[in-house]
Amino acid sequence: MESDEIWSGLDDVTSEDDLVKQLYDKNAIIRQAQLVVDWLEQRAADVYHDSHYSQVEFYGDAVAGWENTLHSLVSKKRGLSTDNVEQNMVTQMDPDAPNREQNRRLHPLDKEDEMRLLRSVFARLRCGQLDEAQQLCFRAGQPFRAAILEGWKLFHDPNMKSRTDVANTKESPSGNPYRDIWKTMTWKECENVQLSEEERAIFALLCGHLKALLPACHSWEDQLWAHLRAMIDHCVEKELRRCVNYKRQLQILPDEYWNQQLTIESIFSTLAASRDKTLIAQGRDQYRIIQRYLIMDDVDGLLEEMSSWLKQGDSWSVHLRPHMIRLMSHLALFFRRIGRGSCDDSIGSILEAYVLQLVNLGRTDLAAVYVGQLPLPEDQIRLYAQCLVMVEEQEESCDDEERRRLLSLAQDVGLDVNAIAKQVVIKLCDQGGMIQHVTDASLQVATTAEDERRIRSLSWLLMDPSMRSQLLIQANTLMRGYLLRRQIEAVKLTFQLTPPDTVAILTELWESRTGLTELPTEVEAAVREYLCVQTYIDALDAFQEWFTRFHHSKPKKTEATVQQQRGGASSQLSFTENLLKEQHLKQHQVEIQRWQAAVDSLTQSAIDKLYNVLLFPDGGWMVDSVSFEEENSPRQQQQQLLRQTCIPHAALLLCNVLTSTHRYSQCLELANVIASEQQSLYKVCSAEQLAQLTKHLRQSYVRLLDIGETP
């Protein structure tokens, strides 16, 4: 075909190849579909190497196809073979012989090699490797198959626009100028049931026969690839026949070809409605669902779908779930970065799930980075505080260095560290809705491990001096609950965790910031409550120390000392024995005097500190000097319960100290303090508590009368 007939089929200014390139440039749908096809073919190529069915190129270096059949025919012609295998074999070696001679067949070994070759060729085409497929046909000794794979190519003659030049030379054309004839014939071959499934699939792929191509496509990706290839082929053929001015009558393609009106949406609908259960199951895989939404360019739908997966919990089985959540998070961030996706709630829920997953995996160093991607500051505070709570609960020995590191990471990405630390402590220190109130103030409940964890959580507020006000408020909240439950040791642990310079630092910071010496009302009330707790704890410690020294540390008399005091038979003892007894007596008297001095000192200390509780200035113990809360708030209710419990208890302890040390007059003076309207202590005492106090006062009055003193 060296004459002008090669390019006479097309208009001089028309090139099929150039026209299709223009179609790709102006049609975004076709261009995007081709990108998906290229991606699917690249994925197939990645897994094809060393995994495909018995690659035919490893089975020898034959220079002729069907060599076993050829050998049998030659042997039969020479009369050298009588093998039964050679019976009913084809009599010709042309490519159409197996189809033309329907009652005859190839040699079984050649038939097996033929199937292996066709599978390998189709696999190469599935990977987008047309040249490799043709080379494979050449190496297998079947160049006619390599020529068949050329027929679908678009015709392009570079000499169309300028047939001649200065040198009067012509460039070689490419493609098939009779592509319509080739396509019509291959379409018929696709419907030839005498051909194998693989061979028909190869023809179907090149001519756009979707029905014949699908049986060779077994996975979800293969089916999607087949539909997209058919869709692109249909659009290209339609554009060519619409725009090219051919000089001859083209072959008419079957109606079935033009009825293949495929779109991206219809393709996925077809895959979803498949009767193949395996295909349906593959289509429900999360990775393929993400691919489907991306191909359809439905960003909002994808975000909503991914967000719905998080609500299904463990019932949704995912391979390598942490990687899936990571993929979802980065997709959400990418969409937001490029200005796509309006579902902020979905993006937030995906990021939140990924951050919690990071914490569960111990990747706390990355959590702050993703928390910082949330748009709303309140969401950032809530989520990172939740992460820190998880860290505190997972690690029993979360030390100050780890807490400081986590807060530093949050500060580096611009998070509100103070608000986060506050939320962490509030969550960790939560003591439940209703705090059980122990009315018997003489009881002491042991400290549990949960209480110790709550107390340790206050360390989050020790990282920065600016958080001392919140430290004081949260510590007071804990100590109120422990006092109501009579967990005195827990109160002391909480008090010890609060640095003693807290009040001084608060005053200094406030003065440096505002120039004022008076603290804000809320902080001032927290300082006052802190001092109230300190006063009560000091009073209990002073009473306990006095009680231990008074009742359990008094020097005991020896047996010899007792006998000497009774004047028992000292004349019968020797001078040395009498001298030794006198020394014991003097030593005992010295110990008694020392003990008495210590008791007197501890007694006065206990009396003073117990009176500090009863006579707390500016309104009384656990009473705010300035009202700043709503009436009957939970804090005020707890303070009132503490006054009703601790003040009568302190009064009874004081009575115990005074009566035990024979200070009856001072005990009667306590009655005036309780009855005074200035303090109104009697108002917080129940009838039973007042009855106990009256009993102590009556005993003191009787004692005074017994010793002849005036009450």
C-alpha positions as CSV (number, residue, x, y, z in Angstrom):
1,M,0.0,0.0,0.0
2,E,2.6,2.5,-1.1
3,S,0.2,4.6,-3.2
4,D,-1.9,7.6,-2.1
5,E,-4.6,5.0,-1.0
6,I,-3.1,5.0,2.5
7,W,-4.2,8.5,3.2
8,S,-7.0,8.9,0.7
9,G,-9.5,7.7,3.2
10,L,-9.3,10.8,5.2
11,D,-9.6,14.5,4.5
12,D,-6.2,16.2,3.9
13,V,-6.6,18.4,7.0
14,T,-7.9,15.6,9.3
15,S,-6.1,13.3,11.6
16,E,-7.8,10.8,13.8
17,D,-5.0,10.9,16.4
18,D,-5.0,14.7,16.5
19,L,-8.8,14.8,16.8
20,V,-8.8,12.4,19.8
21,K,-6.1,14.5,21.5
22,Q,-8.4,17.5,21.1
23,L,-11.3,15.4,22.5
24,Y,-9.2,14.6,25.6
25,D,-8.3,18.3,26.0
26,K,-11.8,19.6,25.9
27,N,-13.8,16.7,27.5
28,A,-13.0,16.5,31.3
29,I,-15.1,13.4,31.7
30,I,-13.1,11.4,29.2
31,R,-9.8,12.8,30.5
32,Q,-10.7,11.8,34.1
33,A,-11.9,8.3,33.0
34,Q,-8.6,7.8,31.2
35,L,-6.7,8.8,34.4
36,V,-8.7,6.1,36.3
37,V,-7.9,3.5,33.6
38,D,-4.2,4.4,33.7
39,W,-4.3,4.0,37.5
40,L,-6.1,0.7,37.4
41,E,-3.6,-0.6,34.8
42,Q,-0.7,0.6,36.9
43,R,-2.1,-1.2,40.0
44,A,-2.5,-4.4,37.9
45,A,1.1,-4.0,36.7
46,D,2.4,-3.7,40.2
47,V,1.0,-7.1,41.2
48,Y,1.5,-8.9,37.9
49,H,5.2,-9.5,38.1
50,D,6.0,-13.1,39.2
51,S,2.3,-13.7,40.0
52,H,0.5,-14.3,36.8
53,Y,-0.5,-17.7,35.5
54,S,2.6,-19.6,34.2
55,Q,4.2,-16.9,32.0
56,V,4.6,-18.3,28.6
57,E,7.9,-16.7,27.8
58,F,9.6,-19.0,30.3
59,Y,8.7,-22.1,28.3
60,G,11.3,-22.1,25.6
61,D,12.6,-20.1,22.6
62,A,10.3,-21.4,19.8
63,V,10.6,-19.6,16.5
64,A,7.4,-21.0,15.1
65,G,4.0,-21.2,16.6
66,W,2.2,-24.6,17.1
67,E,5.5,-26.4,16.7
68,N,4.0,-29.7,18.0
69,T,1.2,-29.5,15.4
70,L,3.7,-28.7,12.7
71,H,6.0,-31.6,13.7
72,S,3.0,-34.0,13.6
73,L,1.9,-32.8,10.2
74,V,5.4,-33.1,8.8
75,S,5.8,-36.6,10.3
76,K,2.5,-37.7,9.0
77,K,3.3,-36.5,5.6
78,R,6.5,-38.4,5.6
79,G,4.7,-41.4,7.1
80,L,7.0,-41.5,10.1
81,S,4.4,-41.4,12.9
82,T,1.2,-43.3,13.8
83,D,0.5,-41.6,17.2
84,N,-3.2,-41.5,18.1
85,V,-2.7,-38.0,19.2
86,E,-2.2,-37.0,15.6
87,Q,-5.7,-38.3,14.6
88,N,-8.3,-35.6,13.9
89,M,-5.7,-32.8,13.8
90,V,-5.8,-29.7,11.6
91,T,-4.4,-30.1,8.1
92,Q,-3.3,-26.6,7.6
93,M,-1.0,-24.2,9.6
94,D,-2.6,-20.8,8.8
95,P,-3.9,-18.8,11.7
96,D,-7.6,-19.4,10.8
97,A,-7.2,-23.2,10.4
98,P,-8.5,-24.1,14.0
99,N,-11.6,-22.1,13.3
100,R,-12.1,-23.0,9.7
101,E,-11.7,-26.7,10.3
102,Q,-14.2,-26.9,13.1
103,N,-14.0,-30.7,13.5
104,R,-10.2,-30.7,13.8
105,R,-7.9,-29.4,16.5
106,L,-4.4,-28.5,17.4
107,H,-1.9,-30.7,19.1
108,P,-2.8,-30.9,22.9
109,L,0.5,-29.4,23.9
110,D,0.0,-26.5,21.4
111,K,-3.5,-26.1,22.7
112,E,-2.2,-25.7,26.3
113,D,0.5,-23.3,25.1
114,E,-2.1,-21.4,23.2
115,M,-4.3,-20.9,26.3
116,R,-1.3,-19.9,28.3
117,L,-0.2,-17.4,25.7
118,L,-3.7,-15.8,25.5
119,R,-3.9,-15.5,29.2
120,S,-0.6,-13.8,29.3
121,V,-1.5,-11.5,26.5
122,F,-4.7,-10.5,28.1
123,A,-2.9,-10.0,31.4
124,R,-0.4,-7.7,29.7
125,L,-3.2,-5.7,28.1
126,R,-4.9,-5.5,31.5
127,C,-1.7,-3.9,32.7
128,G,-1.7,-1.4,29.8
129,Q,1.4,-3.1,28.3
130,L,0.5,-3.3,24.6
131,D,4.0,-3.4,23.4
132,E,5.0,-6.1,25.8
133,A,2.0,-8.2,24.7
134,Q,3.0,-7.9,21.1
135,Q,6.6,-8.8,21.9
136,L,5.2,-11.8,23.7
137,C,3.4,-12.9,20.6
138,F,6.5,-12.6,18.5
139,R,8.5,-14.7,21.0
140,A,5.8,-17.3,20.9
141,G,6.1,-17.6,17.1
142,Q,2.7,-16.0,16.4
143,P,3.4,-12.6,14.8
144,F,-0.1,-12.5,13.3
145,R,-1.5,-12.0,16.9
146,A,0.9,-9.0,17.3
147,A,-0.5,-7.6,14.0
148,I,-4.1,-8.1,15.3
149,L,-3.2,-5.9,18.3
150,E,-2.2,-3.1,15.9
151,G,-5.6,-2.8,14.2
152,W,-7.3,-0.6,16.8
153,K,-4.8,2.2,16.6
154,L,-5.9,5.7,15.3
155,F,-4.6,6.6,11.9
156,H,-2.2,9.6,11.7
157,D,-0.3,10.7,8.6
158,P,2.1,13.6,9.3
159,N,2.1,14.3,5.5
160,M,-1.5,15.4,5.5
161,K,-0.9,19.1,6.1
162,S,2.2,19.4,3.9
163,R,2.7,16.5,1.5
164,T,5.9,17.7,0.1
165,D,8.8,19.7,1.4
166,V,12.2,20.9,0.0
167,A,13.7,17.4,0.0
168,N,10.4,15.9,-1.4
169,T,10.4,13.3,1.3
170,K,7.5,11.7,3.1
171,E,7.2,10.6,6.7
172,S,5.8,7.2,7.6
173,P,2.1,7.2,8.6
174,S,1.0,5.4,11.8
175,G,-2.2,3.6,12.8
176,N,-4.8,1.8,10.7
177,P,-6.6,3.8,8.0
178,Y,-9.2,1.0,7.8
179,R,-9.8,0.9,11.5
180,D,-13.6,0.8,10.9
181,I,-13.3,-2.5,8.9
182,W,-11.0,-4.0,11.5
183,K,-13.4,-3.0,14.3
184,T,-16.3,-4.5,12.5
185,M,-14.5,-7.8,12.0
186,T,-13.2,-8.0,15.6
187,W,-16.8,-7.3,16.8
188,K,-18.0,-10.4,14.9
189,E,-15.1,-12.4,16.3
190,C,-16.1,-11.4,19.8
191,E,-19.4,-13.2,19.2
192,N,-17.8,-16.3,17.7
193,V,-18.4,-19.0,20.3
194,Q,-15.7,-21.2,18.7
195,L,-13.0,-18.9,20.2
196,S,-11.9,-19.2,23.7
197,E,-13.0,-16.8,26.4
198,E,-9.5,-15.2,26.6
199,E,-9.2,-14.6,22.9
200,R,-12.7,-13.1,22.6
201,A,-11.8,-10.8,25.6
202,I,-8.7,-9.6,23.8
203,F,-10.7,-8.7,20.7
204,A,-13.5,-7.2,22.9
205,L,-11.0,-5.0,24.7
206,L,-9.7,-3.4,21.5
207,C,-13.1,-3.0,19.8
208,G,-15.2,-1.9,22.8
209,H,-17.4,-5.1,23.1
210,L,-18.2,-4.9,26.8
211,K,-20.3,-8.0,26.9
212,A,-17.5,-10.2,25.6
213,L,-14.9,-8.5,27.8
214,L,-16.6,-8.9,31.2
215,P,-16.4,-12.7,31.5
216,A,-12.6,-12.4,31.7
217,C,-12.8,-9.7,34.4
218,H,-13.2,-11.4,37.8
219,S,-12.4,-8.6,40.4
220,W,-14.1,-5.3,41.1
221,E,-11.2,-3.4,39.7
222,D,-11.2,-5.5,36.5
223,Q,-14.9,-4.9,36.0
224,L,-14.5,-1.1,36.6
225,W,-11.6,-1.1,34.1
226,A,-13.6,-2.9,31.5
227,H,-16.5,-0.5,31.7
228,L,-14.3,2.5,31.6
229,R,-12.4,1.2,28.5
230,A,-15.7,0.6,26.8
231,M,-17.0,4.0,27.7
232,I,-13.9,5.7,26.4
233,D,-13.9,3.7,23.2
234,H,-17.6,4.6,22.6
235,C,-16.9,8.3,23.1
236,V,-13.8,8.3,20.8
237,E,-15.7,6.4,18.0
238,K,-18.6,8.8,18.3
239,E,-16.4,11.8,18.1
240,L,-14.5,10.5,15.1
241,R,-17.6,9.7,13.1
242,R,-19.0,13.1,14.0
243,C,-16.0,15.2,13.1
244,V,-13.9,13.4,10.5
245,N,-14.8,14.0,6.8
246,Y,-14.1,10.5,5.4
247,K,-13.9,10.2,1.6
248,R,-15.4,6.7,1.7
249,Q,-18.4,5.0,3.3
250,L,-17.4,3.7,6.8
251,Q,-18.5,0.3,8.0
252,I,-21.6,0.5,10.2
253,L,-21.1,-0.8,13.7
254,P,-23.8,-2.9,15.3
255,D,-26.6,-1.2,17.2
256,E,-25.4,-3.0,20.3
257,Y,-22.2,-1.0,20.2
258,W,-24.1,2.3,20.1
259,N,-26.5,1.3,22.8
260,Q,-23.7,1.1,25.3
261,Q,-24.4,4.6,26.7
262,L,-22.1,4.4,29.7
263,T,-21.5,7.1,32.3
264,I,-19.5,7.1,35.6
265,E,-22.7,6.9,37.6
266,S,-24.2,4.1,35.5
267,I,-21.0,2.1,35.7
268,F,-21.0,2.1,39.5
269,S,-24.8,1.4,39.6
270,T,-24.2,-1.6,37.3
271,L,-21.4,-2.9,39.6
272,A,-23.6,-2.5,42.7
273,A,-26.4,-4.4,41.0
274,S,-24.3,-7.3,40.0
275,R,-25.5,-10.8,40.7
276,D,-21.9,-11.9,41.5
277,K,-21.8,-12.1,45.3
278,T,-18.0,-11.9,45.3
279,L,-18.1,-8.7,43.3
280,I,-20.8,-7.3,45.6
281,A,-18.6,-8.1,48.6
282,Q,-15.6,-6.5,47.0
283,G,-17.6,-3.4,46.2
284,R,-18.5,-3.0,49.9
285,D,-14.8,-2.9,50.9
286,Q,-14.0,0.5,52.4
287,Y,-11.0,1.2,50.2
288,R,-13.1,0.6,47.1
289,I,-15.9,2.8,48.5
290,I,-13.4,5.6,48.9
291,Q,-12.2,5.0,45.3
292,R,-15.7,5.1,44.0
293,Y,-16.5,8.5,45.6
294,L,-13.1,9.9,44.4
295,I,-13.8,8.8,40.9
296,M,-17.3,10.3,41.0
297,D,-15.8,13.5,42.5
298,D,-18.4,13.4,45.3
299,V,-16.3,14.9,48.1
300,D,-19.2,15.7,50.5
301,G,-20.6,12.2,50.0
302,L,-17.3,10.6,50.8
303,L,-16.9,12.7,54.0
304,E,-20.4,11.7,55.1
305,E,-19.8,8.1,54.3
306,M,-16.5,8.0,56.2
307,S,-18.0,9.7,59.1
308,S,-20.8,7.1,59.2
309,W,-18.3,4.3,59.5
310,L,-17.1,5.8,62.8
311,K,-20.6,5.5,64.2
312,Q,-20.8,1.8,63.5
313,G,-18.1,0.9,66.0
314,D,-16.5,-2.5,66.0
315,S,-19.2,-4.1,63.9
316,W,-17.5,-2.7,60.8
317,S,-14.5,-5.0,60.1
318,V,-11.6,-3.2,58.4
319,H,-8.2,-4.6,57.5
320,L,-5.5,-2.6,59.4
321,R,-8.0,-0.2,60.9
322,P,-5.4,2.3,62.1
323,H,-4.2,2.7,58.6
324,M,-7.8,3.2,57.4
325,I,-8.5,6.0,59.9
326,R,-5.2,7.6,59.0
327,L,-6.2,7.5,55.3
328,M,-9.6,9.0,56.1
329,S,-8.0,11.8,58.2
330,H,-5.5,12.8,55.5
331,L,-8.1,12.7,52.8
332,A,-10.3,15.0,55.0
333,L,-7.4,17.4,55.6
334,F,-6.5,17.4,51.9
335,F,-10.0,18.2,50.8
336,R,-10.2,21.1,53.3
337,R,-6.8,22.4,52.1
338,I,-7.9,22.5,48.4
339,G,-11.2,24.1,49.4
340,R,-13.4,21.1,48.8
341,G,-15.8,19.6,51.2
342,S,-18.3,21.6,53.2
343,C,-19.0,19.0,55.9
344,D,-17.0,20.5,58.8
345,D,-18.7,18.2,61.3
346,S,-17.7,15.1,59.3
347,I,-14.1,16.3,59.0
348,G,-14.1,17.0,62.8
349,S,-15.4,13.6,63.7
350,I,-12.8,11.9,61.4
351,L,-9.9,13.8,62.9
352,E,-11.2,13.2,66.4
353,A,-11.3,9.4,65.8
354,Y,-7.8,9.5,64.4
355,V,-6.4,11.5,67.3
356,L,-7.9,9.0,69.8
357,Q,-6.5,6.2,67.7
358,L,-3.0,7.8,68.0
359,V,-3.3,8.0,71.7
360,N,-4.4,4.4,72.0
361,L,-1.3,3.4,69.9
362,G,0.9,5.5,72.1
363,R,1.7,8.1,69.4
364,T,1.0,11.1,71.7
365,D,3.7,13.1,69.9
366,L,1.4,13.4,66.8
367,A,-1.9,14.0,68.6
368,A,-1.4,17.7,69.1
369,V,-0.6,18.3,65.4
370,Y,-4.0,16.9,64.3
371,V,-5.9,18.4,67.1
372,G,-4.6,21.8,65.9
373,Q,-6.3,21.1,62.6
374,L,-9.8,21.4,64.1
375,P,-11.4,24.7,63.2
376,L,-13.1,25.6,66.5
377,P,-10.9,26.4,69.6
378,E,-13.5,24.8,71.9
379,D,-13.3,21.5,69.9
380,Q,-9.5,21.7,70.2
381,I,-9.6,22.1,73.9
382,R,-12.2,19.4,74.4
383,L,-10.4,16.8,72.2
384,Y,-6.8,17.4,73.5
385,A,-8.1,17.3,77.1
386,Q,-9.7,14.0,76.3
387,C,-6.4,12.7,75.0
388,L,-4.5,13.8,78.1
389,V,-7.2,12.1,80.3
390,M,-6.6,8.9,78.3
391,V,-2.8,9.2,78.8
392,E,-3.3,9.7,82.6
393,E,-5.6,6.7,82.8
394,Q,-3.4,4.5,80.7
395,E,-0.1,5.3,82.3
396,E,-0.2,4.7,86.0
397,S,3.1,6.4,86.4
398,C,2.6,9.5,84.2
399,D,5.2,11.8,85.7
400,D,5.6,15.6,85.6
401,E,8.1,15.4,82.7
402,E,5.6,13.6,80.5
403,R,2.9,16.1,81.4
404,R,5.2,19.0,80.6
405,R,6.1,17.4,77.3
406,L,2.4,16.9,76.2
407,L,1.5,20.5,77.2
408,S,4.6,21.8,75.3
409,L,3.5,20.0,72.2
410,A,0.0,21.6,72.5
411,Q,1.6,25.0,72.9
412,D,3.8,24.6,69.8
413,V,0.7,24.2,67.6
414,G,-1.1,27.1,69.2
415,L,-3.6,25.3,71.5
416,D,-4.9,27.0,74.7
417,V,-2.8,25.1,77.2
418,N,-4.3,26.6,80.3
419,A,-7.9,25.8,79.2
420,I,-6.8,22.2,78.3
421,A,-5.1,21.6,81.6
422,K,-8.2,22.9,83.4
423,Q,-10.5,20.5,81.4
424,V,-8.2,17.6,82.1
425,V,-8.3,18.2,85.9
426,I,-12.0,18.7,85.9
427,K,-12.6,15.4,84.1
428,L,-10.1,13.5,86.2
429,C,-11.3,15.0,89.5
430,D,-14.9,14.3,88.8
431,Q,-16.3,12.7,92.0
432,G,-19.7,11.8,90.7
433,G,-23.0,13.6,90.9
434,M,-23.9,13.4,94.6
435,I,-21.1,13.3,97.2
436,Q,-21.9,10.9,100.0
437,H,-22.0,12.9,103.2
438,V,-20.8,11.2,106.4
439,T,-22.5,12.9,109.3
440,D,-20.4,11.2,112.0
441,A,-17.3,13.5,112.1
442,S,-15.4,11.1,114.3
443,L,-15.1,8.6,111.5
444,Q,-12.2,8.5,109.1
445,V,-12.5,6.8,105.7
446,A,-9.5,5.3,104.0
447,T,-8.0,6.8,100.8
448,T,-8.6,4.6,97.7
449,A,-6.4,4.3,94.6
450,E,-9.0,6.3,92.6
451,D,-8.6,9.1,95.1
452,E,-4.9,9.0,94.7
453,R,-5.3,9.3,90.9
454,R,-7.6,12.3,91.3
455,I,-5.1,14.0,93.6
456,R,-2.2,13.3,91.2
457,S,-4.1,14.8,88.3
458,L,-3.7,18.2,90.0
459,S,-0.1,18.1,88.7
460,W,-1.4,19.2,85.3
461,L,-2.0,22.7,86.8
462,L,1.5,22.9,88.3
463,M,3.2,23.2,84.9
464,D,2.7,26.9,84.7
465,P,2.4,29.5,87.5
466,S,-0.4,31.2,85.6
467,M,-2.6,28.2,86.3
468,R,-2.3,28.5,90.1
469,S,-5.7,30.0,90.5
470,Q,-7.3,27.0,88.8
471,L,-5.1,24.7,90.9
472,L,-6.5,26.3,94.0
473,I,-10.1,26.1,92.8
474,Q,-9.8,22.4,91.8
475,A,-7.9,21.5,94.9
476,N,-10.7,23.1,97.0
477,T,-13.3,21.1,95.1
478,L,-11.5,17.9,95.8
479,M,-11.0,18.7,99.5
480,R,-14.6,19.6,100.0
481,G,-15.7,16.2,98.7
482,Y,-13.1,14.4,100.9
483,L,-14.1,16.3,104.0
484,L,-17.8,15.5,103.4
485,R,-16.8,11.8,103.2
486,R,-14.4,12.2,106.1
487,Q,-11.4,11.1,104.1
488,I,-9.0,13.2,106.1
489,E,-5.9,11.5,104.7
490,A,-7.0,12.4,101.2
491,V,-7.5,16.0,102.2
492,K,-4.0,16.1,103.6
493,L,-2.5,14.6,100.4
494,T,-4.4,17.2,98.3
495,F,-3.2,19.9,100.6
496,Q,0.4,18.7,100.4
497,L,0.3,18.7,96.6
498,T,-0.7,22.3,96.6
499,P,2.5,24.4,96.8
500,P,2.7,26.6,100.0
501,D,3.6,29.6,97.9
502,T,0.4,29.4,95.8
503,V,-1.2,32.4,97.5
504,A,1.9,34.5,97.2
505,I,2.3,33.7,93.5
506,L,-1.3,34.5,92.8
507,T,-1.0,37.9,94.5
508,E,2.3,38.6,92.6
509,L,1.0,37.7,89.2
510,W,-2.2,39.6,89.7
511,E,-0.4,42.7,90.8
512,S,2.1,42.5,88.0
513,R,-0.7,42.2,85.5
514,T,-3.2,44.8,86.8
515,G,-1.3,46.8,89.4
516,L,-4.0,45.9,92.0
517,T,-3.4,44.1,95.3
518,E,-6.9,42.8,95.7
519,L,-7.5,39.5,93.9
520,P,-10.6,38.8,91.8
521,T,-13.6,37.8,93.8
522,E,-13.5,34.1,92.6
523,V,-9.8,33.8,93.4
524,E,-10.2,35.6,96.7
525,A,-13.0,33.2,97.7
526,A,-10.8,30.2,96.7
527,V,-7.9,31.5,98.8
528,R,-10.2,32.0,101.8
529,E,-11.6,28.4,101.4
530,Y,-8.1,27.1,101.1
531,L,-7.2,28.8,104.4
532,C,-10.3,27.4,106.0
533,V,-9.3,23.9,105.1
534,Q,-5.8,24.5,106.3
535,T,-7.1,25.8,109.6
536,Y,-9.3,22.7,110.1
537,I,-6.5,20.3,109.1
538,D,-4.1,22.1,111.5
539,A,-6.7,21.8,114.3
540,L,-7.2,18.1,113.7
541,D,-3.4,17.5,113.6
542,A,-2.9,19.5,116.8
543,F,-5.7,17.5,118.6
544,Q,-4.3,14.2,117.4
545,E,-0.8,15.1,118.6
546,W,-2.2,16.2,122.0
547,F,-4.3,13.1,122.3
548,T,-1.4,10.8,121.5
549,R,0.9,12.5,124.0
550,F,-1.7,12.8,126.7
551,H,-3.2,9.3,126.6
552,H,-0.4,7.1,125.3
553,S,3.0,8.8,126.2
554,K,2.7,9.4,129.9
555,P,5.7,7.8,131.7
556,K,4.8,4.7,133.6
557,K,5.9,4.0,137.2
558,T,8.2,1.1,137.9
559,E,7.3,-1.6,140.5
560,A,10.1,-0.4,142.9
561,T,8.9,3.1,142.7
562,V,5.4,2.1,143.6
563,Q,6.6,0.1,146.6
564,Q,8.7,3.0,147.8
565,Q,5.8,5.4,147.5
566,R,3.7,3.0,149.6
567,G,6.5,2.9,152.3
568,G,6.9,-0.8,152.0
569,A,9.8,-2.3,154.2
570,S,12.5,0.0,153.1
571,S,14.4,-0.7,156.4
572,Q,15.0,-4.2,155.3
573,L,16.8,-3.1,152.1
574,S,20.5,-2.3,152.0
575,F,21.8,1.2,151.6
576,T,22.7,0.6,148.0
577,E,19.2,-0.6,147.1
578,N,17.6,2.4,148.8
579,L,19.8,4.8,146.9
580,L,18.9,3.1,143.6
581,K,15.2,3.3,144.4
582,E,15.5,7.0,145.2
583,Q,17.3,7.6,141.9
584,H,14.5,5.8,140.0
585,L,11.9,7.9,141.8
586,K,13.7,11.2,140.9
587,Q,14.1,10.1,137.3
588,H,10.4,9.3,137.1
589,Q,9.5,12.7,138.5
590,V,11.7,14.4,135.9
591,E,10.0,12.4,133.1
592,I,6.6,13.4,134.5
593,Q,7.6,17.0,134.6
594,R,8.9,16.8,131.0
595,W,5.8,15.1,129.9
596,Q,3.6,17.6,131.7
597,A,5.4,20.5,130.0
598,A,4.9,18.9,126.6
599,V,1.3,18.2,127.3
600,D,0.7,21.8,128.4
601,S,2.3,23.1,125.2
602,L,0.3,20.7,123.0
603,T,-2.8,21.5,125.0
604,Q,-2.5,25.2,124.4
605,S,-1.7,24.6,120.7
606,A,-4.7,22.4,120.3
607,I,-7.0,24.9,122.1
608,D,-5.8,27.8,119.9
609,K,-6.1,25.9,116.6
610,L,-9.5,24.6,117.5
611,Y,-10.6,28.1,118.4
612,N,-9.3,29.2,115.0
613,V,-11.9,27.1,113.4
614,L,-14.7,28.3,115.7
615,L,-13.7,31.9,115.5
616,F,-12.6,32.1,111.9
617,P,-12.7,35.8,110.9
618,D,-14.9,37.7,108.4
619,G,-18.1,35.7,108.7
620,G,-16.9,32.4,110.0
621,W,-15.3,29.2,108.8
622,M,-16.3,28.1,105.3
623,V,-18.3,31.3,104.7
624,D,-17.4,33.6,101.7
625,S,-16.7,37.1,102.7
626,V,-18.2,38.4,99.4
627,S,-21.1,36.7,97.6
628,F,-20.2,35.9,93.9
629,E,-22.2,32.8,93.1
630,E,-25.9,32.1,92.7
631,E,-27.6,31.2,95.9
632,N,-27.8,27.5,96.8
633,S,-25.1,26.6,94.3
634,P,-23.5,23.1,94.7
635,R,-20.4,24.8,96.3
636,Q,-22.5,26.7,98.8
637,Q,-24.4,23.6,99.7
638,Q,-21.2,21.7,100.3
639,Q,-19.8,24.5,102.4
640,Q,-23.0,24.6,104.5
641,L,-22.8,20.8,105.1
642,L,-19.2,21.2,106.1
643,R,-20.1,23.9,108.7
644,Q,-22.8,21.6,110.1
645,T,-20.3,18.8,110.4
646,C,-16.9,20.3,111.2
647,I,-17.8,23.2,113.5
648,P,-19.7,21.0,116.1
649,H,-16.9,18.4,115.8
650,A,-14.3,21.0,116.5
651,A,-16.3,22.2,119.5
652,L,-16.6,18.7,120.9
653,L,-12.8,18.1,120.4
654,L,-12.2,21.4,122.3
655,C,-14.4,20.3,125.1
656,N,-12.5,17.0,125.3
657,V,-9.2,18.8,125.5
658,L,-10.4,21.2,128.2
659,T,-12.1,18.6,130.4
660,S,-9.3,16.2,130.1
661,T,-6.8,18.8,131.3
662,H,-9.1,20.0,134.1
663,R,-9.7,23.4,132.5
664,Y,-13.3,23.6,133.5
665,S,-13.6,27.3,133.6
666,Q,-12.4,27.6,130.0
667,C,-14.8,24.9,129.0
668,L,-17.7,26.9,130.4
669,E,-16.4,29.9,128.5
670,L,-16.9,27.9,125.3
671,A,-20.6,28.0,125.9
672,N,-20.5,31.7,125.6
673,V,-18.7,31.4,122.2
674,I,-21.2,29.0,120.8
675,A,-24.2,31.0,122.1
676,S,-22.7,34.3,120.8
677,E,-24.8,36.0,118.1
678,Q,-21.7,37.3,116.5
679,Q,-20.6,33.9,115.3
680,S,-24.0,32.2,115.6
681,L,-22.3,28.8,115.9
682,Y,-25.3,27.3,117.6
683,K,-27.3,27.7,114.4
684,V,-25.1,25.1,112.6
685,C,-25.4,22.6,115.4
686,S,-28.1,20.0,115.5
687,A,-30.2,19.2,118.6
688,E,-28.1,16.0,119.2
689,Q,-24.8,17.9,118.9
690,L,-26.0,20.6,121.3
691,A,-27.0,17.9,123.7
692,Q,-23.5,16.5,123.6
693,L,-22.0,19.9,124.2
694,T,-24.4,20.6,127.1
695,K,-23.4,17.3,128.7
696,H,-19.7,18.3,128.7
697,L,-20.5,21.7,130.0
698,R,-22.6,20.3,132.8
699,Q,-19.8,17.9,133.8
700,S,-17.4,20.9,133.9
701,Y,-19.8,22.9,136.1
702,V,-20.1,20.0,138.5
703,R,-16.3,19.6,138.7
704,L,-15.9,23.3,139.5
705,L,-18.4,23.0,142.3
706,D,-16.6,19.9,143.6
707,I,-13.3,21.7,143.9
708,G,-14.9,24.8,145.4
709,E,-14.3,27.2,142.6
710,T,-16.9,29.7,141.4
711,P,-18.1,29.0,137.8
